[in-house]
């Protein structure tokens, strides 16, 4: 099942105060970028983030879920309605994420 544009718009609105948020559509799903780094994505209308140390600390009970068959597990963000928490989460994660790869 592909994610809806309405869910994407909701998540982007929740993250809008962070500023440097972007996304890329990929096969009916959406990769979410913060400051040019991939933080996670929207898969089957679920907001999943990379399981960084800080994300695990901030969401110790978050389930690990597969975004799609064959992918690495990611943490599901279930309190998507809390803008303050989402800002804290992404800001905590950003330094633990790899820099974007240089394009050739």
PyMOL commands that set and color helices and strands:
alter all, ss='L'
color gray80, all
select helices_A, chain A and resi 5-18+53-58+83-96
alter helices_A, ss='H'
color red, helices_A
select strands_A, chain A and resi 21-26+29-34+37-43+46-49+64-66+73-76
alter strands_A, ss='S'
color yellow, strands_A
deselect
rebuild
show_as cartoon
